[in-house]
């Protein structure tokens, strides 16, 4: 067995002649160790200290905070992972379904992504339905693969738009559950935002409102595929 490597970027070996021929590259090129997608996104966004918290929304959603030592918080449903940097770790709260649940809703309701995200701009009502997005179980904070989703509080007054909007809202509140477990009462002044599922302005604003934090979008959505760069302001919480 090969030994574990200390960090992403460490030398893992050299490109074999067979692989080089398939790729059209010279044999013997150094091959670096990679990183998990969330770890790479944190590195690409410049999330380096415990004051930095980042939300990434894609198929699922992850909220992360760097930590200096490997302290387990498994009892809160919070995962501990090695950083992609040479030193350090990060805690992560994760939801199984973010874009996954939203795509299911979109397909069931025969809606486009534009229609789904446009529903975020409609004002919510006190008696709107509640959408629970745990269609395939949930991670943080429940750690329960048997959880299932639902629409509750349906009435004759509800229409397609209200069902689409409450799907976004329910997904945002599931992310809030994971964030609250991660932060354990130590809320930062702001949070970074990344991921392909955060491009729609109305959806970003709804997330900011539900999370109760200003959100600052990194300057490209695919942070895991790039080197650290600056990040730019995005929508703020109301």
C-alpha positions as CSV (number, residue, x, y, z in Angstrom):
1,X,0.0,0.0,0.0
2,X,1.1,3.5,-0.8
3,X,1.5,5.9,2.2
4,X,-1.0,8.7,2.8
5,X,0.2,12.0,1.4
6,X,0.4,15.0,3.7
7,X,-1.7,17.4,1.7
8,X,-3.1,18.3,-1.7
9,X,-0.3,19.3,-4.1
10,X,2.2,16.8,-2.6
11,X,4.0,14.7,-5.2
12,X,2.0,11.4,-5.8
13,X,4.3,10.0,-8.5
14,X,5.0,10.5,-12.2
15,X,3.0,10.0,-15.3
16,X,3.4,6.5,-16.7
17,X,4.3,5.9,-20.4
18,X,0.9,4.3,-21.0
19,X,-1.1,7.1,-19.4
20,X,1.1,9.7,-21.1
21,X,0.4,8.1,-24.5
22,X,-3.4,8.2,-23.9
23,X,-3.3,11.9,-22.7
24,X,-0.8,13.1,-25.3
25,X,1.6,14.3,-22.6
26,X,5.3,13.5,-22.0
27,X,6.0,10.5,-19.8
28,X,7.5,11.2,-16.4
29,X,5.6,14.4,-15.6
30,X,5.1,15.0,-11.9
31,X,1.6,14.1,-10.7
32,X,0.3,15.9,-7.6
33,X,-2.2,14.7,-5.1
34,X,-5.7,16.1,-5.5
35,X,-8.3,17.2,-2.9
36,X,-12.0,16.6,-2.2
37,X,-14.3,19.1,-3.9
38,X,-15.2,21.0,-0.8
39,X,-11.6,21.2,0.4
40,X,-10.6,22.4,-3.0
41,X,-13.4,25.0,-3.1
42,X,-12.2,26.3,0.3
43,X,-8.6,26.6,-1.0
44,X,-9.8,28.2,-4.2
45,X,-11.9,30.8,-2.3
46,X,-9.2,31.6,0.1
47,X,-11.0,30.2,3.2
48,X,-8.1,30.0,5.5
49,X,-9.0,31.0,9.1
50,X,-11.7,30.3,11.7
51,X,-13.2,33.7,10.9
52,X,-14.1,32.5,7.4
53,X,-17.3,30.5,6.8
54,X,-18.3,29.4,3.3
55,X,-21.5,28.0,1.8
56,X,-21.3,26.0,-1.3
57,X,-24.6,25.0,-3.1
58,X,-24.7,22.4,-5.8
59,X,-26.4,18.9,-5.8
60,X,-26.1,19.1,-2.0
61,X,-25.0,22.0,0.2
62,X,-22.0,22.4,2.5
63,X,-21.1,25.0,5.1
64,X,-17.5,24.9,6.3
65,X,-15.3,26.6,8.8
66,X,-11.5,26.1,9.1
67,X,-10.2,24.8,12.5
68,X,-6.6,24.6,13.7
69,X,-6.9,21.2,15.4
70,X,-8.7,17.9,14.7
71,X,-11.6,18.3,17.2
72,X,-14.5,15.9,16.6
73,X,-18.1,17.3,16.6
74,X,-19.7,14.1,15.3
75,X,-22.3,14.3,18.1
76,X,-23.7,17.5,16.4
77,X,-23.7,15.9,12.9
78,X,-20.7,18.0,11.9
79,X,-18.0,16.4,9.9
80,X,-14.2,16.9,10.4
81,X,-12.0,16.9,7.3
82,X,-8.4,17.5,6.4
83,X,-7.7,20.8,4.7
84,X,-6.3,20.9,1.2
85,X,-3.6,23.3,2.5
86,X,-0.4,21.9,4.0
87,X,-1.8,22.4,7.5
88,X,-5.2,22.6,9.1
89,X,-8.6,21.0,9.2
90,X,-12.2,22.2,8.6
91,X,-15.6,21.4,10.1
92,X,-18.4,20.9,7.7
93,X,-22.2,20.8,8.0
94,X,-23.8,19.3,4.9
95,X,-27.2,18.7,3.5
96,X,-27.8,15.8,1.1
97,X,-30.3,17.6,-1.1
98,X,-30.1,21.2,-2.3
99,X,-30.0,21.3,-6.1
100,X,-31.1,17.6,-6.0
101,X,-34.4,18.4,-4.3
102,X,-34.9,21.6,-6.3
103,X,-34.4,19.7,-9.5
104,X,-37.0,17.1,-8.4
105,X,-39.5,19.8,-7.6
106,X,-38.8,21.5,-10.9
107,X,-39.4,18.3,-12.8
108,X,-42.5,17.3,-10.9
109,X,-44.0,20.8,-11.4
110,X,-42.8,20.9,-15.1
111,X,-40.9,24.2,-14.4
112,X,-37.8,25.6,-15.9
113,X,-34.9,26.6,-13.6
114,X,-35.7,30.2,-14.5
115,X,-39.3,29.8,-13.3
116,X,-38.1,28.1,-10.1
117,X,-35.7,30.9,-9.3
118,X,-38.1,33.6,-10.4
119,X,-40.5,32.4,-7.7
120,X,-38.0,33.6,-5.0
121,X,-39.0,37.2,-6.0
122,X,-42.6,36.6,-4.9
123,X,-43.6,37.7,-1.4
124,X,-44.1,34.9,1.0
125,X,-47.4,34.6,2.9
126,X,-47.9,33.5,6.5
127,X,-50.0,30.4,5.5
128,X,-47.8,29.3,2.6
129,X,-47.0,25.6,2.5
130,X,-43.9,24.2,4.1
131,X,-41.5,22.1,2.0
132,X,-39.2,19.6,3.8
133,X,-36.4,18.7,1.4
134,X,-35.1,15.5,3.0
135,X,-36.1,13.3,0.0
136,X,-33.3,10.8,0.6
137,X,-32.4,11.3,4.3
138,X,-30.3,14.0,5.8
139,X,-26.8,14.6,7.1
140,X,-26.3,17.6,9.4
141,X,-27.7,17.8,12.0
142,X,-29.8,14.7,11.9
143,X,-27.5,12.0,10.5
144,X,-30.6,10.0,9.5
145,X,-30.8,8.3,6.1
146,X,-34.5,7.4,6.8
147,X,-35.8,11.0,6.9
148,X,-38.2,11.8,4.1
149,X,-39.5,15.0,2.6
150,X,-43.0,16.5,2.4
151,X,-45.2,19.5,1.5
152,X,-47.4,20.4,4.5
153,X,-50.0,23.0,5.0
154,X,-51.4,22.8,1.5
155,X,-54.6,24.7,0.8
156,X,-56.9,25.6,-2.2
157,X,-55.3,29.0,-2.2
158,X,-51.9,27.6,-3.2
159,X,-50.7,27.7,-6.7
160,X,-47.7,26.6,-8.8
161,X,-45.6,29.6,-7.9
162,X,-46.2,29.3,-4.2
163,X,-45.1,25.6,-4.3
164,X,-42.0,26.5,-6.2
165,X,-41.1,29.3,-3.8
166,X,-41.6,27.2,-0.7
167,X,-39.3,24.6,-2.2
168,X,-36.6,27.2,-2.3
169,X,-37.4,28.4,1.2
170,X,-37.5,24.8,2.6
171,X,-34.1,24.1,1.1
172,X,-32.7,27.3,2.5
173,X,-34.0,26.4,6.0
174,X,-32.4,22.9,5.7
175,X,-29.1,24.8,5.0
176,X,-29.8,27.0,8.1
177,X,-30.1,23.8,10.2
178,X,-26.6,22.7,9.0
179,X,-25.2,26.2,9.5
180,X,-26.5,26.5,13.1
181,X,-25.0,23.1,14.0
182,X,-21.7,24.1,12.5
183,X,-21.5,27.5,14.2
184,X,-22.8,26.4,17.6
185,X,-23.7,30.0,18.5
186,X,-20.5,31.6,17.2
187,X,-22.0,33.5,14.2
188,X,-19.6,35.4,11.9
189,X,-20.3,38.8,10.5
190,X,-20.6,37.5,7.0
191,X,-20.3,34.3,4.9
192,X,-18.8,33.5,1.5
193,X,-20.9,31.9,-1.2
194,X,-19.8,29.6,-3.9
195,X,-21.2,26.8,-6.2
196,X,-23.2,26.5,-9.4
197,X,-26.4,26.5,-7.4
198,X,-26.0,30.1,-6.3
199,X,-26.0,32.1,-9.5
200,X,-29.6,33.4,-9.4
201,X,-29.9,36.8,-7.6
202,X,-33.3,36.1,-6.1
203,X,-32.2,32.8,-4.7
204,X,-29.1,34.3,-3.2
205,X,-31.2,37.0,-1.5
206,X,-33.6,34.4,-0.1
207,X,-30.6,32.4,1.3
208,X,-29.2,35.6,2.9
209,X,-32.6,36.3,4.5
210,X,-33.1,32.8,5.9
211,X,-29.5,32.4,7.0
212,X,-29.5,35.9,8.6
213,X,-26.0,36.7,7.3
214,X,-24.6,38.9,4.5
215,X,-23.4,36.7,1.7
216,X,-20.4,37.5,-0.4
217,X,-20.1,35.6,-3.6
218,X,-16.7,34.4,-4.8
219,X,-15.9,35.9,-8.2
220,X,-16.4,32.6,-10.1
221,X,-18.9,29.8,-9.1
222,X,-16.5,26.9,-9.6
223,X,-14.1,27.7,-6.8
224,X,-12.7,24.2,-6.6
225,X,-11.2,24.4,-10.0
226,X,-9.0,27.4,-9.5
227,X,-6.2,28.9,-7.4
228,X,-7.0,31.3,-4.5
229,X,-8.1,34.7,-5.8
230,X,-10.0,37.7,-4.5
231,X,-13.7,37.5,-3.8
232,X,-16.3,40.2,-4.5
233,X,-19.4,41.4,-2.6
234,X,-22.7,39.7,-3.4
235,X,-26.2,40.1,-2.0
236,X,-26.5,41.1,1.6
237,X,-29.1,40.0,4.1
238,X,-32.0,42.4,4.6
